[in-house]
Amino acid sequence: MPELSRRSFLKGTAAGALGLAAMSMFKPGESHAEDSQSVKWDLEADVVVIGAGGAGLPAALKAQADGASVIIVDANWDVGGHAAVSEGYLHNGAYMSVQQKYGVRDSADLYYFDHTRGVPNTTRYNERAVVRSTANAMHESYEFFIAKGLVVQDREPYKHDYYKALDNANEPESVPRQTYADASQWENMYTGTAVCGIGVTRPLEKSLRDGGAKFLLNYHMDSLYREGGRVTGVQASYTPHIMPGQSEPLKSFFTDGNIDMTQPTVNIKAKKGVIICTGGSVGNEAFRTMFDPRLGPEFDGLGGMPFSDQDASGELAAMRIGAALGTMAAYANNSGGWLTTPSRFGCRYGYGKGFSEYSKVWPLVRANGIKPDFDSLVIVNMLGQRCGNEDKYNTSKYVEDRFDFFDTALASVFIDPDGDGNAQCFGGPLWAIFDAGAAERNDWNMVQGVVDYEGGYAFKADTLEELAKAVINKYYENIHMDPAILVETIRRYNAAVEAGVDDDWGKKSLGYKIEKGPFYALWAMPSLHDTLAGLRVNKDYQVLDLDAKPIPGLFCAGESSGAMRIHGLGRCMTGGYIAGRAAASVDENGLATASTDLDPKFAGMETNDLTVIRNRYDVTFMPGSEAAAKAAADSAVGAAESKAGDTYVGTSDNGMGGPVQVQISVNDKKITDIKILKQSETPGIGDVAFEPLIKSALEKQSPELDAVTGATITSKAFCEALTKAMVKAGLIAQ
């Protein structure tokens, strides 16, 4: 392959970039403070929602349900945003109906506890008041969305294994809260794959359109109008999306309710409020590098792109009229969702399941990459040096260690590019190096469209020396891979494979040498994903200024809002619900009046016994507290009621295969029967342990039992579940 410069890349992809630029380029504009009296308004509604994704659609739906007229503005050619191309992962709690169906104990209090306790490193930065109102609304909003057409897969809520294993895990759920949307009724024309996010956005969009909401698509919100301190509307510019080789802009799936406009700019008045739901900021290099200077232009494969971007437009527009940012410590804390290892190498967009040729934006995707085989490759930096243990890069095996690799790799190149004594530090790009043997073993078809040679994300050569010369370090074309360094790197790696020991980095997956030409170098940069911080908001999701005072008429939800650092659509959708409710309720001063208190009918179960401060205090609550008094009273009531022969259920989330749920029958303060209501233990091992455990528990009338040989984890889970049931029955103290 001939040597190309960055100028050549840009020239060669100019046509293909046209549609993408329309999606992702931020037009800064200017703030329009104190001047909206002279504005000619083209459109108006009670509530104007900016962004039609996982927060914007819920916000618009709730505002509409509360009697407000709504216009939804989106820069894209269709509705859905990041949510539509996501896995449809619904992190919801507080005793929603699917938890009730499967016997999961949860409550608003427990959700609040989990997301404010300081042991997991993700919760300590959360705004307490916002978590409280979110917890209060989560069950209520979930049932609202179900009524509006959202369908959830009929599967038991769960927790990822590493949430159980690590107290510093990304998401600190004490009970199962993870579910997925059911997308079986909808084709995902955006990805061309079977991801479930479309099962969230399509039904909510349809419900909005059926209710009379208006959609202004292909318009990018550039700036906010503010008069007398109050936000009164927005200005947006026309952003049609034309794919390479086409002449007509893409059209949305649903059209009923679309506002048909193509004028260059539009002014939209919001009589009650503007809700910013623009999806976050990690796609904006200037913004993200305020918090982590390592995240330069080589981080160009944002999750969700090229269908949707996170361009910081909402944050920047609000900041220009005085808004503050919130929970920014979460932005730079990299043990979360904003930086992930790609699922596929050799393409720009390596996040998740990616795209297929059936996607409407496939001309911008160009290739979907190959799934890596870590036994067959090494990852090198721009110079051709290994820069970490590739096992730790493989998140399917070493989730907790992945950032060890990133922190090393992203500071692995120190070079003086101009020879003037001023060395610089570089972190990317990173390249996966492997040979023809790896391609043959894994049935990788190494052609354009599978990997992206044309875009500069894949290179091929007959020898390692030629490969090093062929590689162009995209965005840093003046820095070249050194053939001698790459050859030595592979020589040392092959020696490690032969010896079975990697003295350099400690890699264990040493299955195959890299020795059979042709050789390949594939783009292996981490993917930027969630934005977990943004505009500072209060309990109403009303945006705050630099003095922590609410900005009249301005609200924000989803990944553009700060306050909660948690992955998944649950917090975005619930935040949108609260923001929509608040915006529809504003008084004459533009301030929310709707209550954020918990509706008693959504209170959930009593869960005080689950609020344990893990690794800090082995207590449920402090002696003398109201919670302790309530628990004691509940226990006394349970003891009295147990005489009537009631049944009580206890659940442990710590079984080998998932939750273990037991039911005890109690008569005259004694256990008369024990049943297993739910278990997913290993057939022939864990499941057969229940019979002797039940027999022993009935004999001893105690959860203090000896573990069954070969089923220790199952035995502990049974005892934990039995303990909880006996506490409920008042047979033992907490």
Secondary structure, DSSP 8 states (H G I E B T S, - for coil): -----HHHHHHHTHHHHHHHHHHH-------EET-GGG---SEEEEEEEE--STTHHHHHHHHHHTT--EEEEESSSSS-HHHHTS--EEE--SS-HHHHHTT---BHHHHHHHTT-SSSTTTTTS-HHHHHHHHHHHHHHHHHHHHTT--B-SS--B--HHHHH-TT-SS--SS--EEEB--TT---TTTSS--STHHHHHHHHHHHHHTT-EEEESEEEEEEEEETTEEEEEEEEE-----TT-SS----S--TTB-----SEEEEEEEEEEEE----STT-HHHHTTT-TT--TT----TTTTT-----HHHHHHHTTTB-EE-THHHH--SSTTEE--SSBSSS--STT---TTSTTHHHH----B---TTS-EEE-TTS-B-S-HHHH-TTT-GGGHHHHHHHHTT-EEE-TTSSS--EEE----EEEEEHHHHHHHT---SBTTB-TTTTSEEEESSHHHHHHH---TT-TTS---HHHHHHHHHHHHHHHHHT--TTT----------SSSEEEEE---EE-----EE-B-TT-EEEBTTS-EEEEEEE-GGGB-S----SHHHHHHHHHHHHHHHHT--TTS---S--S--GGG-B---GGG---TTT-S-SS-TTSHHHHHHHHHHHHHHHHGGG--EEEEEES-SSSS-EEEEEEEETTEEEEEEEEE----TTTTGGGHHHHHHHHHHHTSS-----TT-HHHHHHHHHHHHHHHHHTTSS--
